[in-house]
């Protein structure tokens, strides 16, 4: 762990074998837009690709979350070429009346099936429990998204229950203690 400079706000950077995870910044808009206009990624959301205004709104909400809570989604950088290939991190959200810390992840489909989401999510899980002192994490996974379900299971989460948010059905995965 260290700091990331390079013209961006300094902040915590988490390093894994193949990735750097650093706090998102406003300059990440175009790289994030590539992810959220990827048809395979958006199929997992059952959503149309984002336009630039929607992406800006999403990024602004995440930057506000970082400011409010001191953590949020990290930009995931591939060490090989320095490209932003995904996001992975934590978001505080209300789920059925409770405030929960959700571990979420989105990656360009060209980087799927290589274990990168699991690598990033494991690092964020360890950061959440070991550095931030959180005692519980959840992941909300749209029912039918088996790839995201497998990532949650690989980081030690278990299916807790099924929930609905609006008209969307989710599997709620959770863990209360770090995996040793």
N, CA, C and O of each residue as an XYZ file, in Angstrom:
720
protein
N       0.844     -1.182      0.000
C       0.000      0.000      0.000
C       0.878      1.229      0.000
O       1.985      1.217      0.537
N       0.381      2.286     -0.601
C       1.144      3.510     -0.659
C       0.258      4.629     -1.113
O      -0.954      4.603     -0.898
N       0.849      5.600     -1.732
C       0.064      6.690     -2.273
C       0.233      6.706     -3.774
O       1.222      6.212     -4.316
N      -0.746      7.279     -4.426
C      -0.710      7.404     -5.872
C      -0.677      8.882     -6.182
O      -1.566      9.622     -5.760
N       0.305      9.316     -6.895
C       0.383     10.726     -7.248
C       0.070     10.855     -8.720
O      -1.055     10.565     -9.127
N       1.013     11.275     -9.526
C       0.796     11.367    -10.955
C      -0.289     12.345    -11.341
O      -1.067     12.068    -12.254
N      -0.364     13.492    -10.668
C      -1.338     14.506    -11.046
C      -2.712     14.290    -10.442
O      -3.610     15.099    -10.678
N      -2.907     13.254     -9.690
C      -4.201     12.986     -9.058
C      -4.069     13.283     -7.567
O      -2.970     13.415     -7.028
N      -5.226     13.382     -6.926
C      -5.217     13.551     -5.479
C      -4.513     12.347     -4.866
O      -4.803     11.213     -5.245
N      -3.600     12.566     -3.934
C      -2.990     11.412     -3.282
C      -4.045     10.642     -2.506
O      -5.009     11.223     -2.008
N      -3.863      9.370     -2.410
C      -4.790      8.550     -1.642
C      -4.265      7.146     -1.551
O      -3.256      6.800     -2.166
N      -4.946      6.353     -0.792
C      -4.563      4.975     -0.593
C      -4.596      4.224     -1.913
O      -5.578      4.303     -2.651
N      -3.544      3.509     -2.208
C      -3.521      2.586     -3.331
C      -3.267      1.199     -2.771
O      -2.359      0.999     -1.965
N      -4.076      0.244     -3.203
C      -3.916     -1.145     -2.811
C      -3.281     -1.853     -4.000
O      -3.715     -1.691     -5.141
N      -2.254     -2.636     -3.719
C      -1.579     -3.369     -4.782
C      -1.817     -4.858     -4.611
O      -1.689     -5.390     -3.508
N      -2.164     -5.534     -5.708
C      -2.268     -6.989     -5.728
C      -1.232     -7.497     -6.728
O      -0.436     -6.717     -7.250
N      -1.243     -8.769     -6.989
C      -0.269     -9.341     -7.919
C      -0.339     -8.681     -9.302
O       0.694     -8.382     -9.901
N      -1.561     -8.454     -9.807
C      -1.715     -7.942    -11.175
C      -2.372     -6.580    -11.283
O      -2.511     -6.040    -12.380
N      -2.782     -6.014    -10.139
C      -3.619     -4.812    -10.172
C      -3.160     -3.758     -9.168
O      -2.515     -4.057     -8.162
N      -3.517     -2.512     -9.481
C      -3.498     -1.422     -8.517
C      -4.931     -0.964     -8.364
O      -5.650     -0.832     -9.354
N      -5.353     -0.721     -7.140
C      -6.665     -0.157     -6.852
C      -6.422      1.191     -6.205
O      -5.783      1.277     -5.156
N      -6.929      2.246     -6.830
C      -6.749      3.591     -6.296
C      -8.099      4.296     -6.268
O      -9.010      3.931     -7.012
N      -8.230      5.310     -5.407
C      -9.498      6.042     -5.372
C      -9.835      6.621     -6.745
O      -8.958      7.082     -7.476
N     -11.113      6.586     -7.074
C     -11.567      7.181     -8.327
C     -11.367      8.682     -8.287
O     -11.302      9.299     -7.224
N     -11.269      9.253     -9.482
C     -11.191     10.706     -9.599
C     -11.974     11.135    -10.839
O     -12.355     10.300    -11.658
N     -12.207     12.416    -10.970
C     -12.976     12.952    -12.088
C     -12.381     12.626    -13.439
O     -13.111     12.518    -14.424
N     -11.069     12.466    -13.507
C     -10.396     12.145    -14.769
C     -10.703     10.738    -15.262
O     -10.328     10.391    -16.382
N     -11.364      9.928    -14.467
C     -11.657      8.544    -14.843
C     -12.901      8.408    -15.722
O     -13.235      7.295    -16.127
N     -13.585      9.488    -16.023
C     -14.864      9.434    -16.728
C     -14.784      8.631    -18.024
O     -15.578      7.710    -18.216
N     -13.861      8.949    -18.903
C     -13.816      8.278    -20.206
C     -13.523      6.786    -20.072
O     -14.133      5.972    -20.765
N     -12.603      6.425    -19.194
C     -12.281      5.007    -19.003
C     -13.483      4.254    -18.419
O     -13.763      3.127    -18.828
N     -14.184      4.864    -17.476
C     -15.371      4.234    -16.909
C     -16.470      4.105    -17.949
O     -17.204      3.117    -17.961
N     -16.585      5.087    -18.811
C     -17.601      5.048    -19.860
C     -17.377      3.843    -20.778
O     -18.344      3.252    -21.260
N     -16.122      3.472    -21.026
C     -15.844      2.273    -21.826
C     -16.416      1.025    -21.156
O     -16.907      0.126    -21.839
N     -16.358      0.963    -19.833
C     -16.908     -0.181    -19.108
C     -18.431     -0.183    -19.198
O     -19.041     -1.210    -19.494
N     -19.037      0.969    -18.941
C     -20.495      1.045    -18.839
C     -21.191      1.262    -20.185
O     -22.396      1.508    -20.233
N     -20.426      1.169    -21.278
C     -21.014      1.067    -22.614
C     -20.710     -0.296    -23.227
O     -21.064     -0.554    -24.377
N     -20.059     -1.162    -22.469
C     -19.764     -2.535    -22.878
C     -21.072     -3.331    -22.755
O     -21.600     -3.497    -21.655
N     -21.580     -3.812    -23.873
C     -22.863     -4.508    -23.880
C     -22.917     -5.719    -22.971
O     -23.956     -5.992    -22.370
N     -21.816     -6.453    -22.858
C     -21.794     -7.632    -21.990
C     -21.851     -7.221    -20.521
O     -22.493     -7.895    -19.716
N     -21.187     -6.126    -20.166
C     -21.246     -5.628    -18.786
C     -22.670     -5.194    -18.460
O     -23.208     -5.544    -17.410
N     -23.271     -4.434    -19.360
C     -24.598     -3.896    -19.075
C     -25.679     -4.969    -19.093
O     -26.726     -4.794    -18.470
N     -25.445     -6.076    -19.795
C     -26.400     -7.188    -19.757
C     -26.509     -7.741    -18.339
O     -27.576     -8.199    -17.931
N     -25.397     -7.700    -17.580
C     -25.420     -8.154    -16.192
C     -26.285     -7.238    -15.330
O     -26.843     -7.669    -14.320
N     -26.394     -5.967    -15.736
C     -27.254     -5.012    -15.035
C     -28.677     -5.051    -15.572
O     -29.588     -4.494    -14.959
N     -28.877     -5.713    -16.727
C     -30.145     -5.662    -17.464
C     -30.497     -4.198    -17.718
O     -31.620     -3.754    -17.480
N     -29.506     -3.470    -18.208
C     -29.650     -2.036    -18.426
C     -29.060     -1.682    -19.779
O     -28.193     -2.380    -20.306
N     -29.545     -0.595    -20.320
C     -28.949     -0.046    -21.531
C     -27.594      0.548    -21.167
O     -27.388      0.966    -20.028
N     -26.664      0.590    -22.128
C     -25.386      1.261    -21.861
C     -25.607      2.706    -21.417
O     -26.559      3.359    -21.843
N     -24.727      3.190    -20.567
C     -24.798      4.565    -20.084
C     -24.417      5.529    -21.193
O     -23.575      5.224    -22.038
N     -25.050      6.696    -21.180
C     -24.544      7.785    -22.011
C     -23.601      8.611    -21.142
O     -23.452      8.339    -19.951
N     -22.974      9.605    -21.727
C     -21.969     10.379    -20.995
C     -22.567     11.073    -19.762
O     -21.923     11.108    -18.713
N     -23.763     11.616    -19.863
C     -24.399     12.296    -18.729
C     -24.700     11.308    -17.597
O     -24.502     11.632    -16.426
N     -25.175     10.111    -17.937
C     -25.445      9.103    -16.910
C     -24.147      8.661    -16.230
O     -24.107      8.451    -15.018
N     -23.089      8.526    -17.032
C     -21.800      8.125    -16.472
C     -21.271      9.203    -15.542
O     -20.721      8.895    -14.485
N     -21.432     10.463    -15.923
C     -20.984     11.565    -15.073
C     -21.751     11.565    -13.757
O     -21.163     11.784    -12.697
N     -23.059     11.321    -13.813
C     -23.866     11.248    -12.594
C     -23.428     10.109    -11.685
O     -23.351     10.270    -10.467
N     -23.139      8.946    -12.289
C     -22.670      7.788    -11.528
C     -21.336      8.097    -10.868
O     -21.142      7.807     -9.687
N     -20.412      8.688    -11.627
C     -19.101      9.035    -11.090
C     -19.229     10.076     -9.978
O     -18.586      9.951     -8.936
N     -20.048     11.092    -10.190
C     -20.256     12.129     -9.166
C     -20.784     11.524     -7.868
O     -20.327     11.890     -6.785
N     -21.751     10.594     -7.970
C     -22.294      9.934     -6.766
C     -21.195      9.160     -6.043
O     -21.132      9.174     -4.814
N     -20.336      8.491     -6.796
C     -19.264      7.729     -6.173
C     -18.223      8.637     -5.528
O     -17.708      8.321     -4.456
N     -17.910      9.757     -6.165
C     -16.962     10.702     -5.566
C     -17.546     11.324     -4.300
O     -16.818     11.542     -3.331
N     -18.860     11.615     -4.294
C     -19.509     12.143     -3.090
C     -19.487     11.105     -1.965
O     -19.289     11.450     -0.799
N     -19.690      9.837     -2.322
C     -19.640      8.764     -1.328
C     -18.245      8.702     -0.704
O     -18.114      8.594      0.515
N     -17.197      8.770     -1.545
C     -15.816      8.766     -1.051
C     -15.592      9.903     -0.067
O     -14.984      9.718      0.987
N     -16.088     11.071     -0.420
C     -15.926     12.250      0.427
C     -16.663     12.068      1.757
O     -16.130     12.403      2.815
N     -17.877     11.543      1.702
C     -18.697     11.394      2.903
C     -18.178     10.312      3.843
O     -18.133     10.515      5.057
N     -17.787      9.169      3.297
C     -17.444      8.019      4.132
C     -15.940      7.772      4.252
O     -15.509      7.017      5.125
N     -15.145      8.389      3.400
C     -13.708      8.165      3.430
C     -13.275      6.938      2.649
O     -12.097      6.582      2.657
N     -14.206      6.296      1.983
C     -13.927      5.148      1.114
C     -15.052      5.041      0.100
O     -16.095      5.682      0.235
N     -14.829      4.233     -0.904
C     -15.832      4.023     -1.947
C     -15.323      3.005     -2.941
O     -14.658      2.034     -2.581
N     -15.647      3.245     -4.198
C     -15.175      2.363     -5.253
C     -13.773      2.777     -5.672
O     -13.482      3.964     -5.818
N     -12.919      1.802     -5.860
C     -11.586      2.042     -6.397
C     -11.607      1.898     -7.905
O     -12.365      1.094     -8.446
N     -10.779      2.673     -8.586
C     -10.487      2.430     -9.986
C      -9.487      1.281    -10.011
O      -8.489      1.311     -9.292
N      -9.748      0.271    -10.831
C      -8.877     -0.896    -10.920
C      -7.998     -0.740    -12.149
O      -8.484     -0.634    -13.275
N      -6.691     -0.728    -11.908
C      -5.706     -0.479    -12.957
C      -4.915     -1.757    -13.225
O      -4.408     -2.389    -12.298
N      -4.815     -2.130    -14.500
C      -4.019     -3.281    -14.923
C      -2.549     -2.883    -14.882
O      -2.152     -1.922    -15.541
N      -1.738     -3.607    -14.120
C      -0.316     -3.287    -14.005
C       0.426     -3.428    -15.332
O       1.433     -2.755    -15.549
N      -0.058     -4.294    -16.221
C       0.646     -4.547    -17.486
C       0.714     -3.287    -18.337
O       1.779     -2.930    -18.839
N      -0.429     -2.608    -18.500
C      -0.449     -1.450    -19.412
C      -0.929     -0.158    -18.767
O      -1.005      0.872    -19.437
N      -1.257     -0.193    -17.469
C      -1.701      1.013    -16.783
C      -3.119      1.445    -17.108
O      -3.525      2.551    -16.752
N      -3.886      0.577    -17.786
C      -5.246      0.942    -18.178
C      -6.230      0.703    -17.040
O      -6.094     -0.252    -16.275
N      -7.216      1.577    -16.941
C      -8.322      1.392    -16.007
C      -9.244      0.344    -16.635
O      -9.816      0.576    -17.700
N      -9.386     -0.807    -15.974
C     -10.153     -1.912    -16.538
C     -11.403     -2.251    -15.741
O     -12.180     -3.116    -16.146
N     -11.605     -1.578    -14.608
C     -12.774     -1.891    -13.808
C     -12.871     -1.015    -12.582
O     -12.066     -0.110    -12.364
N     -13.880     -1.311    -11.791
C     -14.026     -0.678    -10.481
C     -14.338     -1.778     -9.487
O     -14.944     -2.793     -9.830
N     -13.921     -1.564     -8.266
C     -14.189     -2.511     -7.188
C     -14.079     -1.737     -5.886
O     -13.126     -0.984     -5.685
N     -15.037     -1.918     -5.011
C     -14.954     -1.216     -3.747
C     -16.204     -1.365     -2.921
O     -16.968     -2.320     -3.062
N     -16.389     -0.393     -2.058
C     -17.441     -0.442     -1.053
C     -18.388      0.733     -1.195
O     -17.975      1.856     -1.485
N     -19.656      0.457     -0.986
C     -20.664      1.512     -0.979
C     -21.611      1.258      0.181
O     -22.128      0.152      0.340
N     -21.837      2.282      0.988
C     -22.828      2.196      2.061
C     -24.195      2.439      1.432
O     -24.415      3.451      0.767
N     -25.095      1.509      1.649
C     -26.439      1.642      1.085
C     -27.471      1.092      2.057
O     -27.154      0.312      2.956
N     -28.704      1.513      1.858
C     -29.796      0.999      2.675
C     -30.382     -0.220      1.986
O     -30.746     -0.175      0.811
N     -30.468     -1.312      2.738
C     -31.056     -2.549      2.237
C     -32.099     -3.001      3.243
O     -31.771     -3.388      4.365
N     -33.350     -2.948      2.833
C     -34.460     -3.369      3.685
C     -34.393     -2.724      5.060
O     -34.615     -3.385      6.075
N     -34.085     -1.423      5.092
C     -34.085     -0.647      6.327
C     -32.777     -0.635      7.089
O     -32.655      0.091      8.076
N     -31.792     -1.414      6.665
C     -30.499     -1.460      7.345
C     -29.424     -0.803      6.495
O     -29.440     -0.915      5.269
N     -28.486     -0.115      7.147
C     -27.307      0.420      6.454
C     -26.311     -0.722      6.298
O     -25.922     -1.349      7.284
N     -25.903     -0.992      5.077
C     -25.000     -2.097      4.775
C     -23.824     -1.588      3.957
O     -23.954     -0.611      3.219
N     -22.685     -2.240      4.084
C     -21.517     -1.956      3.250
C     -21.496     -3.003      2.144
O     -21.270     -4.186      2.396
N     -21.733     -2.551      0.914
C     -21.760     -3.475     -0.213
C     -20.420     -3.499     -0.922
O     -19.855     -2.453     -1.244
N     -19.920     -4.694     -1.162
C     -18.730     -4.924     -1.969
C     -19.214     -5.150     -3.397
O     -19.938     -6.106     -3.676
N     -18.801     -4.248     -4.305
C     -19.225     -4.354     -5.693
C     -18.044     -4.325     -6.637
O     -16.953     -3.896     -6.261
N     -18.256     -4.785     -7.875
C     -17.184     -4.871     -8.859
C     -17.785     -4.897    -10.257
O     -18.807     -5.538    -10.499
N     -17.132     -4.190    -11.167
C     -17.490     -4.145    -12.588
C     -16.190     -4.116    -13.379
O     -15.294     -3.329    -13.073
N     -16.080     -4.971    -14.396
C     -14.870     -5.044    -15.214
C     -15.237     -5.085    -16.685
O     -16.273     -5.635    -17.059
N     -14.386     -4.501    -17.521
C     -14.535     -4.645    -18.965
C     -14.639     -6.128    -19.305
O     -13.917     -6.944    -18.732
N     -15.518     -6.481    -20.221
C     -15.703     -7.903    -20.542
C     -14.453     -8.521    -21.154
O     -14.278     -9.738    -21.087
N     -13.585     -7.715    -21.747
C     -12.329     -8.243    -22.296
C     -11.392     -8.730    -21.197
O     -10.388     -9.383    -21.483
N     -11.710     -8.419    -19.948
C     -10.872     -8.839    -18.818
C     -11.576     -9.862    -17.924
O     -11.115    -10.143    -16.818
N     -12.686    -10.416    -18.402
C     -13.397    -11.445    -17.642
C     -12.658    -12.776    -17.739
O     -11.800    -12.973    -18.599
N     -13.010    -13.667    -16.849
C     -12.520    -15.055    -16.856
C     -11.012    -15.165    -16.651
O     -10.385    -16.113    -17.125
N     -10.437    -14.204    -15.950
C      -9.007    -14.239    -15.642
C      -8.750    -14.143    -14.137
O      -7.600    -14.088    -13.701
N      -9.833    -14.124    -13.343
C      -9.682    -14.037    -11.895
C      -9.413    -12.637    -11.374
O      -9.115    -12.469    -10.192
N      -9.512    -11.628    -12.233
C      -9.197    -10.258    -11.811
C     -10.230     -9.697    -10.847
O      -9.870     -9.005     -9.895
N     -11.513     -9.984    -11.078
C     -12.549     -9.493    -10.154
C     -12.360    -10.119     -8.778
O     -12.497     -9.437     -7.762
N     -12.049    -11.401     -8.738
C     -11.814    -12.066     -7.457
C     -10.582    -11.488     -6.774
O     -10.590    -11.281     -5.560
N      -9.525    -11.226     -7.533
C      -8.297    -10.649     -6.969
C      -8.573     -9.272     -6.355
O      -8.128     -8.972     -5.247
N      -9.310     -8.450     -7.092
C      -9.634     -7.109     -6.591
C     -10.583     -7.177     -5.394
O     -10.383     -6.482     -4.398
N     -11.615     -8.016     -5.496
C     -12.599     -8.116     -4.416
C     -11.976     -8.668     -3.140
O     -12.359     -8.262     -2.043
N     -11.026     -9.582     -3.266
C     -10.327    -10.114     -2.095
C      -9.534     -9.010     -1.407
O      -9.532     -8.914     -0.179
N      -8.863     -8.177     -2.196
C      -8.087     -7.068     -1.629
C      -9.005     -6.062     -0.934
O      -8.667     -5.552      0.134
N     -10.155     -5.775     -1.529
C     -11.100     -4.829     -0.919
C     -11.704     -5.433      0.344
O     -11.885     -4.732      1.339
N     -12.017     -6.725      0.314
C     -12.522     -7.399      1.515
C     -11.524     -7.275      2.663
O     -11.894     -6.922      3.783
N     -10.251     -7.569      2.376
C      -9.221     -7.487      3.409
C      -9.061     -6.061      3.929
O      -8.848     -5.852      5.124
N      -9.162     -5.089      3.038
C      -9.085     -3.674      3.421
C     -10.285     -3.304      4.309
O     -10.129     -2.610      5.314
N     -11.464     -3.767      3.933
C     -12.682     -3.448      4.690
C     -12.595     -3.960      6.123
O     -12.914     -3.237      7.067
N     -12.166     -5.196      6.280
C     -12.097     -5.780      7.620
C     -10.850     -5.350      8.368
O     -10.924     -5.024      9.552
N      -9.710     -5.342      7.701
C      -8.443     -5.108      8.379
C      -8.101     -3.655      8.615
O      -7.538     -3.315      9.655
N      -8.432     -2.783      7.663
C      -8.068     -1.365      7.778
C      -9.256     -0.528      8.243
O      -9.128      0.282      9.161
N     -10.405     -0.723      7.612
C     -11.578      0.093      7.945
C     -12.310     -0.407      9.192
O     -13.084      0.336      9.795
N     -12.070     -1.652      9.577
C     -12.719     -2.196     10.765
C     -14.190     -2.515     10.594
O     -14.927     -2.581     11.578
N     -14.629     -2.713      9.361
C     -16.027     -3.094      9.149
C     -16.238     -4.511      9.666
O     -15.308     -5.317      9.674
N     -17.444     -4.811     10.092
C     -17.724     -6.123     10.670
C     -18.620     -6.983      9.787
O     -18.836     -8.160     10.076
N     -19.146     -6.391      8.701
C     -20.044     -7.145      7.811
C     -19.964     -6.539      6.417
O     -19.905     -5.319      6.259
N     -19.964     -7.396      5.422
C     -20.037     -6.978      4.025
C     -21.144     -7.760      3.335
O     -21.419     -8.911      3.674
N     -21.774     -7.111      2.359
C     -22.745     -7.799      1.522
C     -22.368     -7.567      0.062
O     -21.584     -6.675     -0.260
N     -22.934     -8.374     -0.797
C     -22.927     -8.113     -2.232
C     -24.334     -8.377     -2.731
O     -24.914     -9.426     -2.452
N     -24.880     -7.423     -3.470
C     -26.173     -7.601     -4.125
C     -25.886     -7.994     -5.559
O     -25.242     -7.253     -6.302
N     -26.365     -9.163     -5.939
C     -26.085     -9.690     -7.266
C     -27.409     -9.964     -7.967
O     -28.253    -10.707     -7.465
N     -27.573     -9.357     -9.127
C     -28.794     -9.573     -9.900
C     -28.941    -11.075    -10.144
O     -28.006    -11.736    -10.596
N     -30.125    -11.602     -9.839
C     -30.340    -13.030    -10.012
C     -30.058    -13.428    -11.458
O     -30.500    -12.772    -12.401
N     -29.311    -14.515    -11.605
C     -28.911    -14.999    -12.913
C     -27.487    -14.628    -13.285
O     -26.938    -15.180    -14.239
N     -26.868    -13.690    -12.542
C     -25.490    -13.280    -12.831
C     -24.547    -14.239    -12.091
O     -24.020    -13.929    -11.023
N     -24.360    -15.408    -12.700
C     -23.584    -16.457    -12.039
C     -22.115    -16.100    -11.882
O     -21.483    -16.529    -10.917
N     -21.551    -15.319    -12.811
C     -20.134    -14.938    -12.698
C     -19.917    -14.092    -11.442
O     -18.966    -14.331    -10.697
N     -20.785    -13.106    -11.199
C     -20.651    -12.279     -9.989
C     -20.918    -13.088     -8.726
O     -20.289    -12.863     -7.692
N     -21.849    -14.025     -8.814
C     -22.121    -14.903     -7.667
C     -20.872    -15.709     -7.319
O     -20.546    -15.866     -6.142
N     -20.170    -16.223     -8.334
C     -18.958    -17.010     -8.075
C     -17.868    -16.145     -7.429
O     -17.147    -16.619     -6.551
N     -17.742    -14.888     -7.851
C     -16.758    -13.994     -7.223
C     -17.088    -13.831     -5.740
O     -16.207    -13.952     -4.888
N     -18.353    -13.556     -5.433
C     -18.764    -13.398     -4.025
C     -18.418    -14.648     -3.224
O     -17.911    -14.549     -2.106
N     -18.685    -15.814     -3.783
C     -18.390    -17.059     -3.073
C     -16.884    -17.253     -2.899
O     -16.442    -17.715     -1.847
N     -16.097    -16.910     -3.903
C     -14.642    -17.083     -3.820
C     -14.012    -16.186     -2.761
O     -12.972    -16.538     -2.205
N     -14.618    -15.032     -2.468
C     -14.063    -14.166     -1.425
C     -14.609    -14.515     -0.041
O     -14.281    -13.854      0.944
N     -15.447    -15.562      0.030
C     -15.906    -16.054      1.321
C     -17.339    -15.710      1.688
O     -17.773    -15.998      2.803
N     -18.080    -15.102      0.777
C     -19.470    -14.769      1.076
C     -20.372    -15.983      0.849
O     -20.061    -16.891      0.079
N     -21.500    -15.954      1.554
C     -22.499    -17.000      1.387
C     -23.845    -16.359      1.098
O     -24.131    -15.243      1.532
N     -24.675    -17.103      0.343
C     -26.024    -16.626      0.041
C     -26.807    -16.519      1.345
O     -26.932    -17.490      2.090
N     -27.331    -15.326      1.607
C     -28.104    -15.107      2.829
C     -29.596    -15.164      2.550
O     -30.351    -15.822      3.265
N     -30.013    -14.460      1.489
C     -31.431    -14.446      1.144
C     -31.614    -13.784     -0.224
O     -30.695    -13.174     -0.771
N     -32.806    -13.922     -0.747
C     -33.180    -13.239     -1.980
C     -33.965    -11.992     -1.596
O     -34.775    -12.016     -0.670
N     -33.717    -10.902     -2.319
C     -34.453     -9.664     -2.053
C     -34.871     -9.046     -3.377
O     -34.387     -9.426     -4.444
N     -35.784     -8.081     -3.283
C     -36.192     -7.300     -4.445
C     -35.961     -5.833     -4.130
O     -36.243     -5.363     -3.028
N     -35.445     -5.123     -5.119
C     -35.305     -3.666     -5.033
C     -36.010     -3.136     -6.264
O     -35.528     -3.276     -7.388
N     -37.179     -2.516     -6.026
C     -38.012     -2.147     -7.166
C     -38.496     -3.431     -7.824
O     -39.020     -4.326     -7.161
N     -38.313     -3.506     -9.139
C     -38.740     -4.694     -9.871
C     -37.591     -5.671    -10.109
O     -37.746     -6.639    -10.854
N     -36.464     -5.430     -9.495
C     -35.277     -6.243     -9.740
C     -35.063     -7.198     -8.567
O     -35.107     -6.800     -7.403
N     -34.827     -8.473     -8.905
C     -34.573     -9.494     -7.894
C     -33.067     -9.705     -7.764
O     -32.350     -9.798     -8.761
N     -32.602     -9.779     -6.512
C     -31.176     -9.946     -6.221
C     -30.956    -11.122     -5.285
O     -31.821    -11.478     -4.485
N     -29.773    -11.714     -5.407
C     -29.256    -12.592     -4.374
C     -28.460    -11.696     -3.440
O     -27.618    -10.928     -3.905
N     -28.699    -11.772     -2.144
C     -27.911    -11.038     -1.170
C     -26.914    -12.019     -0.576
O     -27.289    -12.977      0.101
N     -25.631    -11.764     -0.841
C     -24.547    -12.539     -0.275
C     -23.939    -11.735      0.850
O     -23.942    -10.505      0.799
N     -23.413    -12.408      1.877
C     -22.845    -11.680      3.013
C     -21.739    -12.473      3.671
O     -21.605    -13.682      3.483
N     -20.948    -11.749      4.452
C     -19.982    -12.354      5.354
C     -19.775    -11.398      6.515
O     -19.816    -10.178      6.354
N     -19.553    -11.972      7.682
C     -19.414    -11.155      8.887
C     -17.989    -11.149      9.417
O     -17.649    -10.303     10.244
N     -17.164    -12.053      8.971
C     -15.793    -12.105      9.454
C     -14.858    -12.398      8.282
O     -15.274    -13.022      7.305
N     -13.639    -11.972      8.362
C     -12.715    -12.258      7.253
C     -12.398    -13.744      7.171
O     -12.423    -14.471      8.164
N     -12.102    -14.161      5.959
C     -11.695    -15.546      5.721
C     -10.216    -15.662      6.049
O      -9.419    -14.847      5.585
N      -9.842    -16.631      6.820
C      -8.433    -16.840      7.182
C      -7.844    -17.937      6.351
O      -6.667    -18.265      6.504
